[in-house]
Amino acid sequence: MDLQHAAHDALTPLGYEVLEVSVTHRGRSRRVLVRIDRLDEAPVSVDDVRRASEAFGLELDRLDPFDGAYQLEVESPGAQRPLRTARHFERFRDLLVKVRAAGATLSGRVRAVEGDVVVLETTAGEPPRRLHVDEIERAHLAEWPDAPR
């Protein structure tokens, strides 16, 4: 079962973007972690987390994807916010990000987004790196903005 798709279907109509869904095991128990952001890009509140948790919890009850118990945790993006779309990179322009692409990991500042191409300044003196969003395996913020974005 694709929990990412199920979370997207349950939470997008409520105004949330599902950034990440992961399932981890600790002994016999499972933990389902869902990271959300608001589609209007306002900061995620405690009420947003509660509302999303209730909605996706009901969907998990309906789908019954696991044998046995699990713990559902819904969180705001946090300090290591995943970046998946061109808009995510544009939103956090000029901040330091950590990116994995083509098997290599690099850090740099987002200097521009041109369509689906992210322009990263990695080291002073080196030419900027241009990465197509589809080439990026993983990316997250490496610093937190001074004010919500």
KEKE-3310 file (N, C-alpha, C; in steps of 0.2 Angstrom, whole numbers, plus 5000, padded with zeros to 4 digits):
npx = (5004:5003:5007:5011:5003:4990:4990:4992:4980:4971:4974:4977:4965:4961:4970:4983:5000:5009:5024:5032:5032:5035:5039:5044:5052:5052:5057:5043:5034:5027:5031:5023:5027:5022:5026:5020:5015:5008:4997:4995:5006:5008:5014:5014:5003:4999:4986:4984:4992:4985:4973:4976:4982:4971:4963:4971:4973:4960:4959:4969:4964:4953:4959:4967:4982:4992:4997:4994:4998:5002:5010:5005:5012:5011:5019:5026:5036:5049:5067:5075:5069:5061:5065:5057:5051:5052:5046:5048:5062:5063:5055:5064:5075:5092:5095:5105:5107:5106:5110:5107:5112:5115:5122:5131:5134:5131:5133:5125:5120:5104:5103:5095:5080:5076:5063:5062:5075:5087:5098:5113:5125:5140:5153:5164:5171:5169:5160:5142:5131:5120:5105:5093:5077:5072:5083:5088:5090:5088:5084:5086:5083:5098:5099:5090:5077:5076:5064:5047:5044)
npy = (4994:5011:5023:5036:5041:5039:5047:5060:5060:5061:5072:5084:5089:5096:5107:5104:5100:5085:5082:5071:5054:5041:5025:5017:5004:4998:4987:4977:4987:4999:5015:5028:5042:5057:5072:5088:5102:5118:5122:5135:5141:5147:5147:5130:5126:5121:5117:5114:5102:5094:5093:5087:5075:5069:5067:5059:5049:5043:5039:5029:5020:5016:5010:5001:4996:4989:4974:4973:4985:5003:5018:5034:5049:5066:5080:5096:5103:5106:5109:5103:5103:5094:5096:5096:5101:5113:5125:5123:5125:5138:5145:5145:5152:5158:5152:5140:5124:5106:5094:5079:5071:5062:5053:5060:5071:5087:5104:5120:5137:5142:5150:5154:5149:5142:5139:5122:5120:5121:5133:5132:5139:5133:5134:5147:5155:5144:5139:5141:5127:5119:5111:5100:5098:5085:5077:5077:5068:5068:5082:5095:5108:5116:5126:5137:5148:5166:5171:5165:5157)
npz = (5000:4996:5006:5005:4995:5000:5011:5004:4997:5007:5014:5006:5001:5013:5014:5015:5011:5008:5013:5017:5020:5031:5037:5051:5061:5078:5087:5090:5087:5076:5068:5061:5052:5047:5038:5036:5026:5024:5011:5008:5012:5024:5042:5049:5062:5079:5079:5065:5064:5073:5067:5054:5059:5065:5053:5044:5053:5054:5040:5040:5049:5041:5030:5036:5035:5042:5051:5067:5080:5078:5079:5075:5070:5066:5059:5058:5045:5051:5056:5046:5034:5020:5003:4988:4976:4963:4967:4981:4982:4977:4987:4997:4994:4994:5005:5014:5008:5008:4997:4988:4973:4958:4965:4973:4987:4991:4997:4997:4993:4988:4974:4963:4954:4939:4930:4931:4935:4947:4954:4962:4973:4977:4982:4985:4971:4963:4948:4948:4952:4942:4944:4938:4945:4944:4944:4957:4971:4985:4996:5008:5019:5026:5035:5045:5041:5046:5048:5046:5030)
capx = (5000:5006:5005:5012:4997:4984:4991:4991:4973:4967:4976:4977:4958:4961:4974:4990:5005:5012:5031:5036:5028:5040:5037:5050:5050:5056:5055:5037:5029:5028:5029:5021:5028:5020:5027:5016:5016:5001:4997:4995:5013:5008:5017:5010:5001:4997:4979:4985:4995:4980:4968:4979:4983:4964:4960:4975:4972:4954:4960:4973:4959:4949:4963:4970:4988:4997:4995:4996:4998:5006:5009:5005:5015:5011:5024:5028:5043:5055:5073:5078:5063:5063:5064:5055:5049:5055:5043:5051:5068:5062:5053:5070:5081:5097:5097:5109:5103:5110:5107:5110:5111:5120:5126:5135:5131:5134:5129:5126:5115:5100:5103:5090:5076:5074:5059:5063:5082:5089:5105:5116:5131:5142:5159:5166:5176:5167:5154:5136:5129:5113:5102:5086:5073:5071:5090:5089:5087:5085:5087:5083:5087:5103:5099:5083:5076:5075:5057:5043:5043)
capy = (5000:5017:5028:5043:5043:5039:5054:5065:5060:5063:5079:5089:5093:5100:5112:5102:5097:5080:5082:5065:5049:5036:5020:5014:4999:4998:4980:4975:4992:5003:5022:5031:5049:5061:5079:5092:5110:5121:5124:5143:5142:5149:5142:5125:5127:5115:5115:5110:5095:5090:5091:5082:5069:5066:5065:5054:5043:5040:5035:5023:5015:5013:5006:4995:4994:4985:4969:4975:4992:5007:5025:5040:5056:5071:5085:5102:5102:5106:5112:5099:5103:5091:5101:5091:5104:5119:5130:5123:5129:5146:5148:5146:5155:5161:5148:5134:5117:5100:5090:5072:5071:5058:5049:5064:5075:5094:5109:5126:5142:5142:5157:5155:5143:5144:5133:5116:5120:5125:5135:5132:5142:5128:5136:5153:5154:5139:5141:5138:5121:5119:5104:5099:5095:5077:5074:5078:5062:5071:5088:5098:5114:5115:5131:5139:5155:5170:5172:5160:5158)
capz = (5000:4995:5011:5003:4990:5004:5015:4999:4995:5013:5017:5001:5001:5019:5013:5017:5007:5012:5012:5018:5024:5033:5042:5055:5066:5084:5089:5087:5085:5070:5069:5054:5052:5041:5038:5032:5026:5022:5004:5007:5014:5031:5046:5052:5069:5082:5076:5059:5066:5076:5061:5049:5062:5065:5046:5042:5057:5051:5034:5041:5052:5036:5026:5040:5032:5046:5056:5074:5082:5076:5082:5070:5072:5061:5061:5054:5042:5055:5053:5040:5029:5014:4997:4983:4970:4961:4972:4988:4982:4976:4993:5002:4990:4998:5011:5013:5007:5007:4991:4985:4966:4954:4970:4977:4991:4991:5001:4994:4993:4982:4971:4958:4951:4932:4928:4935:4937:4954:4954:4969:4974:4982:4985:4982:4966:4958:4945:4951:4950:4940:4945:4937:4951:4943:4946:4964:4974:4991:4997:5014:5022:5031:5040:5046:5040:5052:5048:5042:5023)
cpx = (5004:5004:5006:5006:4991:4985:4989:4983:4968:4968:4976:4970:4957:4966:4981:4994:5008:5019:5034:5031:5034:5037:5043:5047:5055:5053:5048:5032:5032:5027:5028:5022:5026:5022:5023:5018:5009:5002:4997:5002:5013:5011:5012:5009:5000:4990:4979:4987:4989:4975:4970:4980:4976:4962:4964:4974:4965:4955:4964:4968:4955:4953:4966:4976:4992:4993:4998:4996:5003:5005:5010:5007:5015:5015:5024:5034:5049:5061:5076:5073:5065:5061:5063:5053:5052:5052:5046:5058:5067:5060:5059:5076:5085:5099:5101:5105:5108:5106:5111:5108:5117:5125:5131:5131:5134:5129:5130:5120:5111:5100:5098:5086:5074:5070:5060:5071:5084:5097:5108:5123:5135:5149:5162:5172:5174:5161:5148:5134:5122:5111:5095:5083:5073:5077:5091:5086:5084:5088:5083:5087:5092:5104:5092:5082:5075:5068:5053:5043:5038)
cpy = (5006:5022:5035:5045:5043:5045:5060:5066:5063:5070:5085:5093:5098:5106:5111:5099:5092:5080:5075:5060:5043:5031:5017:5009:4999:4992:4978:4981:4996:5011:5025:5039:5052:5069:5083:5099:5112:5123:5131:5145:5146:5144:5137:5126:5120:5112:5111:5103:5091:5088:5086:5075:5065:5063:5059:5047:5039:5036:5029:5018:5012:5008:5000:4992:4989:4980:4972:4983:4996:5014:5030:5046:5060:5077:5090:5100:5102:5109:5109:5098:5100:5096:5096:5095:5110:5125:5129:5126:5136:5149:5149:5148:5159:5158:5142:5128:5112:5096:5084:5072:5067:5055:5053:5069:5082:5099:5116:5131:5142:5149:5159:5148:5146:5138:5127:5115:5124:5127:5136:5135:5137:5131:5143:5152:5149:5141:5138:5132:5121:5112:5104:5095:5087:5074:5073:5072:5064:5078:5091:5104:5112:5121:5134:5146:5159:5171:5167:5162:5153)
cpz = (5000:5000:5009:4999:4995:5008:5010:4998:5001:5016:5013:5001:5008:5019:5015:5011:5011:5009:5012:5022:5025:5038:5045:5060:5072:5087:5086:5085:5079:5072:5062:5055:5046:5043:5033:5031:5024:5015:5003:5010:5021:5036:5049:5059:5072:5080:5070:5060:5069:5071:5056:5053:5063:5058:5044:5046:5055:5045:5035:5044:5046:5031:5029:5036:5035:5050:5063:5075:5079:5079:5076:5073:5066:5064:5056:5050:5046:5052:5047:5035:5023:5008:4991:4976:4969:4966:4979:4988:4981:4983:4998:4999:4995:5004:5009:5013:5007:5002:4989:4978:4963:4959:4974:4981:4991:4995:4997:4995:4987:4980:4966:4956:4944:4930:4933:4936:4943:4953:4961:4968:4979:4985:4981:4977:4961:4955:4948:4948:4948:4940:4943:4943:4950:4945:4953:4968:4981:4992:5004:5016:5027:5036:5040:5045:5046:5053:5044:5034:5020)
residu = (MET:ASP:LEU:GLN:HIS:ALA:ALA:HIS:ASP:ALA:LEU:THR:PRO:LEU:GLY:TYR:GLU:VAL:LEU:GLU:VAL:SER:VAL:THR:HIS:ARG:GLY:ARG:SER:ARG:ARG:VAL:LEU:VAL:ARG:ILE:ASP:ARG:LEU:ASP:GLU:ALA:PRO:VAL:SER:VAL:ASP:ASP:VAL:ARG:ARG:ALA:SER:GLU:ALA:PHE:GLY:LEU:GLU:LEU:ASP:ARG:LEU:ASP:PRO:PHE:ASP:GLY:ALA:TYR:GLN:LEU:GLU:VAL:GLU:SER:PRO:GLY:ALA:GLN:ARG:PRO:LEU:ARG:THR:ALA:ARG:HIS:PHE:GLU:ARG:PHE:ARG:ASP:LEU:LEU:VAL:LYS:VAL:ARG:ALA:ALA:GLY:ALA:THR:LEU:SER:GLY:ARG:VAL:ARG:ALA:VAL:GLU:GLY:ASP:VAL:VAL:VAL:LEU:GLU:THR:THR:ALA:GLY:GLU:PRO:PRO:ARG:ARG:LEU:HIS:VAL:ASP:GLU:ILE:GLU:ARG:ALA:HIS:LEU:ALA:GLU:TRP:PRO:ASP:ALA:PRO:ARG)
# end
